[in-house]
Amino acid sequence: MAETRSFLAMHAKQALVRRVRAVFNDPAQGERPVLRSDDALYPRSSVIWRVHGDVTTMMVGGVSALLLQMLHPAVLAGVWDHSNFRTDMLGRLRRTARFIAQTTFGAREQADAAIATVKDVHRHVRGTLIDGTPYRADDPHLLGWVHVTEAISFLDAWQRYGARRLTAAEEDIYFVEFAAIAEALGAAPVPRSRTEADRLIATMRPELSVGDRTREVARIVLGQKPDRISAMPVQALTFQAAVDLLPDWARAMHDIPGSGIAAPVVGTGTMGLARTLRWAFRE
């Protein structure tokens, strides 16, 4: 009986891992999971490995970061004018997740190649806002906004649903470690502490706005359907957790309601999902 239970648990774990990996890696493109390397940009003991290695918190933080990023009209315009997000929002989220995995866990050569590819793409993304203001994706200022929203969102998701909360000192170490990738992409300024990150977001808030395009992107992000019907409850839980993770002012700008009295249910459910996926991916 014990052997049967062990076999069933192992089978369930393997099936869950395959399903999650299929979300982050496109088999049609020949993508395979990024292997963790001892020659990565960061050592295995780094804080960034701990934060970026948790599936649930990265999913929650990734969606929350995207909603934050779209509040900047120039970042929104780059996505609106130069991507196929309307038909492949999952692909955009998948590419972001893969870049994070390659630059965090992949061999140094793989990380450098991923950074070079993104920089090359950014060089060709430019245009004009509705009000006539020019924008370009390799603008250090815009890259700084994209980076700080990701860093804050990934970290806050970990602090809420991760295995062990980071200390204030560990939070600052995370910002220092993550800064290396942002600086390699050309972002400036790049926060190197929690205080600097909060200050940068506060400084950029006057540049943020919401319009029809913002609402359309948010609708597509939060309204996408999973490949399997059975995954719908998990996705709905993850997306609501991402909305709840947003700062109050950002949620108000998007006019997206938080969980309200259901917040404890969302929190408990997301914590349970995080524990389950950590169990499944434990080596």
Backbone bond lengths (Angstrom), bond angles and torsions (degrees), N, CA, C in turn:
res aa  C-N    CA-C-N  psi(-1)  N-CA   C-N-CA  omega(-1)  CA-C   N-CA-C  phi
1 M - - - 1.466 - - 1.531 111.00 -
2 A 1.340 115.73 -43.93 1.462 119.95 179.87 1.524 110.72 -63.29
3 E 1.349 115.46 -39.37 1.464 119.27 179.38 1.527 111.14 -65.86
4 T 1.342 116.31 -36.61 1.469 120.65 178.21 1.522 111.00 -64.74
5 R 1.345 115.51 -44.74 1.466 119.23 178.85 1.525 110.89 -62.47
6 S 1.312 116.48 -40.90 1.457 121.15 179.27 1.529 110.83 -63.47
7 F 1.343 116.48 -41.59 1.463 120.78 179.08 1.518 110.84 -64.37
8 L 1.340 116.87 -44.19 1.459 120.59 -179.54 1.528 111.09 -65.19
9 A 1.322 117.20 -39.09 1.460 120.98 178.63 1.522 110.66 -64.39
10 M 1.335 116.27 -42.49 1.457 120.11 179.06 1.528 111.04 -64.78
11 H 1.333 116.02 -40.78 1.472 120.43 178.93 1.532 110.13 -63.70
12 A 1.333 116.80 -43.02 1.458 120.95 179.67 1.523 110.52 -64.05
13 K 1.345 116.32 -40.52 1.457 120.55 179.32 1.525 110.91 -62.90
14 Q 1.321 117.28 -46.19 1.460 121.61 -178.86 1.527 111.36 -63.66
15 A 1.337 116.47 -40.55 1.466 120.52 179.48 1.522 110.89 -64.89
16 L 1.327 116.68 -40.24 1.455 121.19 179.99 1.530 110.80 -66.45
17 V 1.320 116.41 -42.64 1.455 120.54 179.00 1.526 110.72 -62.18
18 R 1.336 116.76 -43.97 1.468 120.31 178.92 1.517 111.22 -60.82
19 R 1.320 116.89 -41.35 1.460 121.06 -177.58 1.532 110.98 -66.18
20 V 1.331 116.49 -42.74 1.464 119.94 -179.82 1.511 110.59 -68.71
21 R 1.331 117.53 -42.06 1.462 120.40 179.35 1.521 111.65 -62.43
22 A 1.337 116.73 -31.71 1.468 120.26 178.53 1.518 111.08 -67.61
23 V 1.341 117.09 -26.58 1.463 120.72 177.76 1.523 110.39 -70.73
24 F 1.333 116.75 -38.55 1.460 121.16 -173.98 1.525 114.10 -94.11
25 N 1.324 117.58 -11.33 1.460 120.67 -178.08 1.526 108.95 -131.45
26 D 1.328 116.01 127.38 1.455 121.40 -176.58 1.532 109.91 -88.98
27 P 1.334 118.11 106.07 1.470 120.76 -179.61 1.528 111.98 -60.42
28 A 1.347 117.05 -31.60 1.464 120.41 -178.98 1.521 111.35 -64.40
29 Q 1.332 116.89 -25.19 1.460 121.95 178.35 1.527 111.59 -96.53
30 G 1.318 115.96 6.67 1.459 120.00 -179.32 1.510 113.71 71.59
31 E 1.333 117.15 20.67 1.461 120.15 -178.77 1.523 111.50 -77.50
32 R 1.309 115.16 140.09 1.456 122.70 175.83 1.522 107.70 -124.99
33 P 1.329 118.06 155.99 1.463 119.98 179.63 1.530 111.69 -55.05
34 V 1.322 116.10 143.26 1.462 121.47 178.22 1.519 108.90 -70.65
35 L 1.317 116.41 126.32 1.459 121.21 -179.49 1.530 110.06 -81.42
36 R 1.309 116.03 140.24 1.463 120.68 178.28 1.524 109.41 -77.42
37 S 1.326 115.27 127.78 1.457 120.66 -172.90 1.526 111.26 -117.39
38 D 1.322 115.58 144.47 1.464 120.71 173.70 1.522 110.85 -75.78
39 D 1.345 116.38 -7.61 1.455 121.71 178.77 1.530 110.59 -105.73
40 A 1.333 116.93 25.78 1.462 121.53 -179.92 1.524 110.36 -73.31
41 L 1.330 116.09 169.80 1.462 120.76 178.19 1.525 111.58 -63.20
42 Y 1.338 116.37 -24.36 1.460 122.01 -177.61 1.529 109.60 -127.39
43 P 1.328 118.42 149.35 1.471 120.51 177.09 1.525 111.04 -73.49
44 R 1.308 115.46 160.30 1.464 120.38 -179.66 1.528 112.55 -60.10
45 S 1.316 116.64 -25.68 1.465 120.93 -178.19 1.523 113.16 -83.46
46 S 1.337 117.85 -0.37 1.467 121.26 -175.28 1.525 111.78 -69.31
47 V 1.320 115.17 155.73 1.466 120.60 176.99 1.523 110.45 -66.35
48 I 1.331 117.10 -36.96 1.465 120.18 -177.78 1.525 111.26 -64.49
49 W 1.332 117.87 -32.43 1.467 120.35 175.39 1.519 109.67 -63.98
50 R 1.324 116.28 -41.06 1.468 119.74 -178.37 1.523 110.47 -65.40
51 V 1.339 116.99 -47.58 1.469 120.68 -176.50 1.524 111.40 -69.09
52 H 1.324 117.44 -47.42 1.464 120.82 -175.95 1.528 112.85 -78.07
53 G 1.308 117.54 -6.54 1.460 119.88 -178.01 1.510 114.47 -93.28
54 D 1.322 117.77 2.23 1.463 120.79 -177.63 1.526 109.52 -101.65
55 V 1.317 116.92 117.46 1.466 121.55 -172.14 1.530 112.16 -61.75
56 T 1.316 117.09 -50.73 1.462 120.25 -174.31 1.523 112.03 -65.13
57 T 1.325 117.48 -47.04 1.457 119.10 -177.32 1.522 111.55 -66.88
58 M 1.333 117.24 -31.06 1.463 119.35 177.35 1.524 111.36 -72.55
59 M 1.336 117.92 -34.41 1.467 120.34 176.01 1.525 110.14 -66.28
60 V 1.327 116.26 -47.05 1.464 120.45 179.48 1.524 110.43 -63.32
61 G 1.332 116.53 -47.95 1.449 120.65 -179.38 1.521 112.93 -65.57
62 G 1.339 117.00 -35.60 1.456 120.77 -179.22 1.515 112.80 -64.91
63 V 1.332 117.00 -43.49 1.464 120.85 178.88 1.527 110.29 -68.05
64 S 1.329 115.98 -41.71 1.460 120.15 178.72 1.528 110.91 -62.68
65 A 1.334 116.79 -41.70 1.470 121.18 178.87 1.524 111.12 -62.15
66 L 1.330 116.89 -41.73 1.467 120.15 -179.50 1.529 110.80 -63.20
67 L 1.325 116.98 -41.20 1.462 120.02 178.30 1.530 111.00 -64.45
68 L 1.321 117.14 -36.80 1.463 120.80 176.65 1.528 110.97 -67.13
69 Q 1.329 116.39 -45.99 1.466 121.20 -177.38 1.523 111.79 -58.70
70 M 1.339 116.73 -39.14 1.454 120.71 -175.33 1.526 113.05 -69.54
71 L 1.333 117.35 -8.39 1.457 119.83 177.24 1.529 111.73 -75.97
72 H 1.338 116.39 -14.17 1.467 118.30 176.06 1.527 107.88 -90.87
73 P 1.334 118.47 122.41 1.466 120.62 -173.70 1.526 114.04 -59.59
74 A 1.327 118.81 -33.49 1.467 120.18 -178.57 1.524 110.96 -74.12
75 V 1.326 117.27 -39.13 1.467 120.29 176.24 1.523 109.46 -65.60
76 L 1.322 116.13 -42.55 1.462 121.27 177.29 1.522 110.82 -59.47
77 A 1.330 117.14 -43.53 1.465 121.09 -178.65 1.520 110.91 -63.40
78 G 1.326 117.12 -38.84 1.458 119.86 178.93 1.508 111.84 -61.40
79 V 1.326 116.44 -41.39 1.466 120.95 177.97 1.528 109.96 -70.49
80 W 1.322 116.82 -43.15 1.467 121.77 -176.52 1.529 111.88 -65.28
81 D 1.329 116.11 -42.37 1.466 120.72 -173.65 1.525 114.20 -87.31
82 H 1.329 117.50 -22.16 1.464 118.99 -168.56 1.523 114.53 -129.37
83 S 1.313 118.60 20.69 1.467 119.46 178.01 1.522 110.29 -143.42
84 N 1.326 114.86 166.39 1.470 120.52 178.59 1.521 110.56 -103.77
85 F 1.335 115.58 40.69 1.465 119.83 -174.69 1.526 112.48 -59.53
86 R 1.330 117.24 -28.54 1.472 119.43 -177.70 1.526 111.40 -62.30
87 T 1.316 117.49 -33.01 1.468 121.35 -177.86 1.520 112.73 -108.54
88 D 1.340 117.32 -9.83 1.464 118.85 -176.10 1.527 111.19 -146.88
89 M 1.337 116.76 55.09 1.461 119.52 177.83 1.525 110.58 -65.33
90 L 1.344 117.07 -35.91 1.458 119.74 176.66 1.520 110.64 -59.38
91 G 1.335 116.37 -38.60 1.456 120.15 179.26 1.520 111.23 -62.40
92 R 1.332 116.86 -40.13 1.470 119.43 178.94 1.516 110.53 -64.06
93 L 1.328 117.46 -46.94 1.459 120.66 178.84 1.525 110.68 -62.20
94 R 1.334 115.49 -38.37 1.466 120.41 -179.76 1.525 110.71 -65.09
95 R 1.339 117.03 -41.96 1.467 119.90 -179.52 1.530 111.14 -65.30
96 T 1.327 116.37 -39.27 1.465 119.54 177.52 1.524 110.53 -63.55
97 A 1.331 116.61 -45.52 1.464 120.61 -179.91 1.524 111.17 -62.34
98 R 1.327 115.98 -39.23 1.466 119.62 -179.23 1.531 110.77 -68.09
99 F 1.333 116.59 -39.02 1.469 119.82 177.56 1.529 110.21 -61.90
100 I 1.324 116.44 -43.96 1.464 120.24 179.19 1.525 110.10 -61.59
101 A 1.332 117.12 -42.37 1.462 120.71 180.00 1.524 111.30 -65.46
102 Q 1.328 117.19 -43.99 1.465 120.83 -178.88 1.527 111.95 -63.97
103 T 1.324 116.79 -41.37 1.460 119.70 -176.16 1.525 112.53 -82.45
104 T 1.319 117.54 -17.04 1.470 120.42 178.61 1.522 111.68 -94.41
105 F 1.330 116.38 -49.63 1.463 120.75 -171.23 1.524 114.53 -107.26
106 G 1.343 117.29 -24.36 1.453 120.36 -174.66 1.517 112.88 -70.08
107 A 1.313 115.89 164.35 1.464 121.18 176.12 1.526 109.31 -59.47
108 R 1.310 116.31 152.50 1.466 121.74 -175.87 1.530 111.64 -53.56
109 E 1.320 116.71 -41.09 1.466 120.69 179.11 1.521 111.21 -61.28
110 Q 1.335 116.92 -40.75 1.460 121.56 178.68 1.522 110.66 -67.37
111 A 1.327 116.81 -41.40 1.462 120.70 179.32 1.519 111.14 -63.58
112 D 1.334 116.50 -45.19 1.465 120.38 179.36 1.526 111.12 -61.64
113 A 1.342 116.86 -39.26 1.465 120.75 179.43 1.520 110.71 -65.87
114 A 1.336 117.42 -40.06 1.463 121.07 179.73 1.525 110.74 -64.53
115 I 1.328 116.76 -42.34 1.465 120.97 178.52 1.529 110.58 -63.99
116 A 1.332 117.03 -43.25 1.468 121.11 179.57 1.529 110.80 -62.18
117 T 1.335 117.27 -39.25 1.464 121.24 179.76 1.523 111.09 -64.11
118 V 1.320 116.49 -45.63 1.466 120.58 -179.63 1.528 110.77 -64.24
119 K 1.315 116.92 -42.07 1.471 120.20 178.20 1.525 111.12 -61.60
120 D 1.321 116.58 -38.32 1.467 119.97 178.87 1.524 111.05 -66.12
121 V 1.336 116.63 -41.00 1.464 120.59 177.29 1.525 110.01 -62.50
122 H 1.329 116.68 -45.16 1.462 121.05 -178.11 1.526 112.23 -60.46
123 R 1.318 117.69 -33.74 1.463 120.90 -178.05 1.530 112.23 -62.78
124 H 1.338 116.00 -23.40 1.468 119.81 -176.34 1.533 112.84 -101.35
125 V 1.330 116.46 -0.89 1.470 120.22 -178.54 1.518 108.91 -100.10
126 R 1.304 116.61 106.71 1.463 122.05 178.74 1.519 108.76 -155.69
127 G 1.303 115.75 160.39 1.460 118.87 -178.82 1.513 110.99 178.62
128 T 1.327 116.14 -157.12 1.464 122.07 -176.37 1.524 109.03 -133.15
129 L 1.324 116.20 133.47 1.459 120.75 176.67 1.527 110.06 -70.08
130 I 1.314 116.33 167.89 1.459 121.65 -179.55 1.523 111.34 -57.31
131 D 1.352 116.55 -32.65 1.468 119.55 -179.07 1.522 112.71 -86.32
132 G 1.350 117.11 5.60 1.456 120.60 177.58 1.512 115.45 94.83
133 T 1.339 117.20 -4.32 1.469 120.49 -179.75 1.530 109.99 -74.15
134 P 1.327 118.05 128.85 1.470 119.91 178.42 1.530 111.22 -75.23
135 Y 1.316 115.91 151.15 1.468 120.33 176.25 1.521 108.30 -141.08
136 R 1.320 116.18 157.37 1.462 122.39 173.73 1.523 108.60 -147.55
137 A 1.311 116.38 141.52 1.460 121.32 -173.33 1.515 112.81 -69.21
138 D 1.338 117.66 -21.62 1.463 119.50 179.47 1.532 112.28 -91.32
139 D 1.328 117.00 13.23 1.461 121.83 174.36 1.535 108.24 -64.09
140 P 1.324 119.14 119.88 1.474 121.23 -178.70 1.527 113.15 -54.41
141 H 1.332 115.97 -35.69 1.467 121.09 -179.48 1.529 110.69 -63.18
142 L 1.332 116.96 -46.02 1.468 120.64 179.71 1.520 111.25 -68.93
143 L 1.324 116.58 -39.66 1.466 120.11 177.09 1.526 110.49 -61.98
144 G 1.332 116.11 -34.25 1.458 119.86 176.95 1.515 111.93 -64.96
145 W 1.350 116.11 -38.54 1.475 120.26 178.06 1.525 110.40 -65.94
146 V 1.322 116.60 -46.06 1.466 119.95 179.57 1.522 110.03 -59.82
147 H 1.335 116.47 -43.17 1.466 119.53 -178.27 1.526 112.03 -65.88
148 V 1.332 117.59 -48.02 1.455 118.91 -174.76 1.525 111.29 -66.50
149 T 1.335 117.76 -33.42 1.466 118.98 177.30 1.530 111.22 -67.72
150 E 1.327 116.62 -37.10 1.462 119.44 176.63 1.525 110.64 -67.51
151 A 1.319 116.65 -47.78 1.458 120.37 -177.27 1.525 111.47 -59.95
152 I 1.327 116.42 -47.34 1.466 120.78 179.89 1.526 110.91 -62.80
153 S 1.324 116.68 -43.87 1.470 120.77 -175.91 1.524 111.52 -69.66
154 F 1.334 117.73 -45.40 1.463 120.04 177.83 1.530 110.38 -60.40
155 L 1.323 115.81 -44.00 1.465 120.14 -177.42 1.525 111.31 -67.58
156 D 1.340 117.00 -45.43 1.461 119.87 -179.15 1.526 111.40 -64.73
157 A 1.333 117.18 -35.99 1.467 119.73 177.16 1.525 110.07 -65.18
158 W 1.341 116.24 -41.03 1.469 119.01 177.23 1.532 110.89 -63.35
159 Q 1.308 116.52 -44.24 1.465 119.81 -177.84 1.528 111.66 -63.97
160 R 1.325 116.63 -27.07 1.466 119.66 -179.31 1.526 112.31 -89.21
161 Y 1.342 117.86 -36.62 1.463 120.52 -172.62 1.533 114.32 -125.31
162 G 1.324 117.97 0.17 1.459 121.05 -176.91 1.520 113.09 -73.51
163 A 1.342 114.73 174.30 1.463 120.65 -175.60 1.527 112.08 -70.01
164 R 1.320 117.58 -35.94 1.459 121.14 179.59 1.516 108.89 -150.97
165 R 1.326 116.69 126.15 1.457 120.87 -178.54 1.523 110.67 -59.41
166 L 1.324 115.45 142.29 1.453 120.25 175.88 1.528 109.57 -80.77
167 T 1.308 116.08 149.97 1.459 120.48 172.13 1.532 108.14 -76.23
168 A 1.326 116.25 168.78 1.462 120.29 178.01 1.530 110.53 -59.98
169 A 1.334 116.02 -38.56 1.468 119.53 179.01 1.520 110.88 -66.06
170 E 1.331 117.69 -39.48 1.461 121.19 178.59 1.521 111.28 -67.55
171 E 1.334 117.46 -35.01 1.469 120.21 175.09 1.524 110.58 -58.47
172 D 1.320 116.15 -45.09 1.468 119.70 -179.53 1.525 111.06 -65.88
173 I 1.333 117.10 -36.65 1.469 120.23 177.06 1.525 109.69 -61.95
174 Y 1.330 116.47 -40.10 1.464 120.91 178.47 1.529 110.69 -58.86
175 F 1.331 116.82 -45.54 1.464 120.10 179.97 1.526 110.82 -63.86
176 V 1.319 117.58 -39.19 1.464 120.90 178.91 1.527 109.94 -63.97
177 E 1.333 116.67 -44.46 1.467 120.37 -179.01 1.522 111.32 -65.54
178 F 1.312 117.61 -46.46 1.466 122.32 -177.76 1.529 110.65 -67.61
179 A 1.334 116.99 -26.66 1.458 120.90 -178.96 1.524 112.25 -59.83
180 A 1.327 116.79 -30.57 1.467 120.06 -177.80 1.527 111.12 -61.12
181 I 1.323 117.92 -38.87 1.461 121.33 179.22 1.523 109.99 -69.85
182 A 1.329 116.60 -44.30 1.464 120.54 -179.35 1.521 111.15 -61.43
183 E 1.314 116.65 -42.66 1.460 120.28 -179.64 1.526 111.12 -67.67
184 A 1.338 116.94 -34.96 1.471 119.80 177.17 1.526 111.02 -65.28
185 L 1.331 117.17 -29.01 1.462 121.33 177.67 1.524 112.23 -81.13
186 G 1.332 116.86 -13.51 1.460 120.42 178.83 1.509 115.07 101.97
187 A 1.335 117.67 12.68 1.463 120.96 -179.52 1.525 111.00 -72.75
188 A 1.330 115.67 146.48 1.462 121.53 175.70 1.540 108.89 -167.23
189 P 1.328 117.75 132.99 1.456 126.32 -1.27 1.529 111.23 -77.83
190 V 1.323 115.14 159.36 1.467 121.62 179.25 1.526 108.25 -121.10
191 P 1.330 117.94 120.46 1.473 119.75 -179.26 1.519 111.97 -69.14
192 R 1.319 115.63 142.65 1.455 121.03 179.54 1.523 111.22 -120.93
193 S 1.328 115.91 18.34 1.466 121.74 175.21 1.523 108.11 -161.38
194 R 1.322 115.99 166.56 1.471 120.75 178.00 1.531 110.11 -63.22
195 T 1.321 115.62 -40.46 1.466 119.56 -179.38 1.520 111.00 -62.47
196 E 1.327 116.94 -43.96 1.459 120.76 179.35 1.528 111.16 -65.63
197 A 1.332 117.19 -36.37 1.461 120.71 179.12 1.528 110.84 -65.80
198 D 1.324 116.74 -46.18 1.468 120.58 178.69 1.526 110.38 -61.99
199 R 1.335 116.23 -38.75 1.463 120.11 -179.20 1.525 110.67 -67.49
200 L 1.334 117.12 -40.04 1.472 120.39 -179.64 1.525 110.83 -64.90
201 I 1.319 117.40 -42.74 1.461 120.27 178.71 1.529 110.46 -63.13
202 A 1.323 116.44 -42.97 1.472 119.71 178.53 1.525 111.01 -61.93
203 T 1.326 117.02 -38.53 1.461 121.54 179.97 1.528 111.85 -65.85
204 M 1.340 116.55 -34.11 1.458 120.30 -175.57 1.523 113.65 -89.58
205 R 1.314 118.13 -9.02 1.463 119.93 -177.30 1.528 113.85 -57.27
206 P 1.356 119.84 -36.63 1.473 118.88 178.26 1.528 113.34 -62.51
207 E 1.337 118.61 -18.78 1.468 121.52 179.84 1.525 112.29 -84.33
208 L 1.335 117.67 -10.32 1.451 121.46 -173.40 1.525 111.35 -86.33
209 S 1.324 115.65 151.27 1.462 120.81 179.10 1.525 109.52 -159.25
210 V 1.316 114.80 167.01 1.461 121.42 179.96 1.520 109.26 -129.83
211 G 1.330 116.41 133.67 1.452 121.79 176.59 1.518 110.03 -142.33
212 D 1.306 115.98 -168.30 1.460 120.05 -178.60 1.529 111.75 -59.87
213 R 1.337 116.67 -38.46 1.461 119.84 -179.81 1.526 111.50 -65.53
214 T 1.326 116.03 -41.33 1.464 120.12 178.48 1.520 110.58 -59.54
215 R 1.329 115.03 -46.22 1.462 119.28 -179.11 1.527 111.52 -65.48
216 E 1.333 116.78 -35.05 1.460 120.04 178.82 1.527 111.29 -66.70
217 V 1.337 117.11 -42.87 1.464 120.19 178.99 1.523 110.12 -64.45
218 A 1.319 117.25 -43.93 1.467 120.36 179.13 1.527 110.61 -61.43
219 R 1.333 116.41 -40.34 1.468 120.07 178.84 1.518 110.77 -62.35
220 I 1.336 117.00 -42.05 1.462 120.23 -179.54 1.520 110.73 -68.71
221 V 1.326 116.80 -41.85 1.470 120.69 179.86 1.520 110.75 -59.85
222 L 1.321 116.49 -51.46 1.456 120.69 -174.21 1.523 113.06 -83.50
223 G 1.331 117.72 -13.13 1.459 120.29 -177.23 1.507 114.97 -102.02
224 Q 1.354 117.96 0.06 1.463 119.31 -178.32 1.521 110.54 -66.67
225 K 1.328 115.14 147.89 1.461 121.33 -176.80 1.526 110.02 -103.37
226 P 1.320 117.62 138.83 1.472 120.40 177.38 1.520 111.18 -71.94
227 D 1.339 116.13 164.17 1.460 120.70 -179.54 1.527 111.76 -67.30
228 R 1.311 115.99 -32.16 1.469 120.49 -178.33 1.525 110.22 -112.65
229 I 1.324 116.49 135.82 1.463 120.51 178.05 1.520 110.21 -60.73
230 S 1.328 116.16 -34.74 1.460 120.39 -178.06 1.528 112.13 -64.39
231 A 1.338 116.85 -19.52 1.465 120.67 -178.59 1.527 112.24 -87.81
232 M 1.320 118.36 -7.95 1.460 121.16 -175.46 1.525 113.50 -58.96
233 P 1.348 119.72 -44.08 1.469 118.42 179.01 1.527 112.75 -62.13
234 V 1.332 116.65 -39.16 1.464 120.48 179.44 1.520 110.16 -65.40
235 Q 1.331 117.02 -43.18 1.462 120.24 -179.81 1.514 110.44 -66.04
236 A 1.317 117.63 -43.05 1.456 120.51 179.15 1.523 110.76 -60.81
237 L 1.318 116.59 -40.28 1.464 121.54 178.47 1.529 110.37 -64.37
238 T 1.331 116.15 -46.69 1.464 121.13 -178.98 1.520 111.50 -62.23
239 F 1.325 117.08 -44.32 1.462 120.89 -178.43 1.531 111.22 -67.37
240 Q 1.326 117.30 -38.78 1.469 118.49 178.19 1.522 110.34 -67.21
241 A 1.331 116.53 -37.54 1.470 119.81 176.01 1.524 110.39 -62.10
242 A 1.335 117.12 -36.95 1.464 121.64 178.40 1.529 110.70 -65.89
243 V 1.320 117.03 -41.55 1.464 120.85 177.55 1.529 109.84 -63.76
244 D 1.328 116.49 -43.99 1.461 120.68 -179.78 1.526 111.86 -64.47
245 L 1.337 116.76 -26.02 1.463 121.05 -179.50 1.523 111.78 -73.88
246 L 1.326 117.61 -22.75 1.470 121.04 -179.59 1.526 110.86 -60.28
247 P 1.328 117.76 146.24 1.472 119.84 171.01 1.527 109.31 -59.07
248 D 1.308 116.74 151.43 1.463 120.69 -178.22 1.530 111.52 -55.39
249 W 1.341 117.09 -41.05 1.463 119.89 -177.39 1.538 111.39 -65.84
250 A 1.350 116.77 -34.84 1.467 120.06 179.84 1.519 110.68 -72.44
251 R 1.332 116.42 -40.00 1.463 119.77 177.92 1.527 110.26 -64.54
252 A 1.332 116.23 -36.30 1.469 120.11 178.12 1.525 110.26 -67.40
253 M 1.332 117.80 -40.09 1.463 120.27 178.95 1.524 110.71 -62.54
254 H 1.317 116.57 -41.80 1.462 120.47 178.61 1.529 112.00 -74.09
255 D 1.337 116.07 -17.77 1.468 121.26 -175.24 1.528 110.70 57.79
256 I 1.329 114.84 43.90 1.464 121.68 176.89 1.522 107.56 -111.64
257 P 1.319 118.45 124.19 1.467 119.54 -177.28 1.519 112.63 -71.85
258 G 1.319 115.17 146.05 1.456 120.56 172.02 1.523 110.01 -80.06
259 S 1.300 116.21 -173.93 1.465 120.16 -176.68 1.519 112.99 -73.57
260 G 1.333 117.22 -21.83 1.455 119.78 -179.57 1.508 111.61 62.75
261 I 1.335 116.58 -129.91 1.464 120.14 -177.33 1.530 111.74 -69.68
262 A 1.338 116.28 -13.88 1.464 119.68 178.33 1.526 112.21 -87.40
263 A 1.346 117.67 1.59 1.465 121.10 -177.46 1.525 113.04 -54.58
264 P 1.344 119.60 -42.69 1.469 118.69 178.90 1.526 112.61 -61.95
265 V 1.334 117.33 -34.37 1.461 121.06 179.15 1.524 110.12 -68.04
266 V 1.349 116.12 -44.70 1.466 120.50 178.26 1.526 110.11 -62.53
267 G 1.332 115.86 -43.73 1.457 119.90 -179.61 1.510 112.63 -63.23
268 T 1.320 116.54 -45.57 1.463 120.83 179.98 1.522 111.07 -65.38
269 G 1.334 115.94 -41.92 1.464 119.77 -179.89 1.514 112.00 -64.87
270 T 1.335 117.05 -41.97 1.466 120.81 179.77 1.521 110.67 -67.97
271 M 1.315 117.23 -38.62 1.462 120.78 176.53 1.528 110.36 -62.40
272 G 1.334 116.55 -40.72 1.463 120.15 177.97 1.519 111.69 -65.19
273 L 1.340 116.93 -40.54 1.463 120.83 176.74 1.518 110.57 -62.15
274 A 1.337 116.60 -43.08 1.468 120.64 -179.92 1.521 110.74 -61.20
275 R 1.327 117.27 -43.20 1.470 120.11 180.00 1.522 110.71 -65.23
276 T 1.337 116.38 -38.77 1.469 120.06 -179.47 1.520 111.14 -64.80
277 L 1.324 117.11 -44.64 1.458 119.92 -178.89 1.526 111.62 -70.80
278 R 1.334 117.23 -32.84 1.467 118.20 175.31 1.522 110.17 -64.74
279 W 1.331 116.95 -38.26 1.464 121.40 176.63 1.528 109.88 -63.33
280 A 1.339 116.75 -43.13 1.463 120.42 -176.10 1.520 111.28 -67.58
281 F 1.317 117.95 -37.18 1.460 120.77 -175.37 1.523 113.10 -93.44
282 R 1.315 116.84 -0.74 1.463 118.75 179.59 1.523 108.91 -65.36
283 E 1.324 115.75 127.81 1.471 120.69 -177.29 1.529 109.58 -67.92
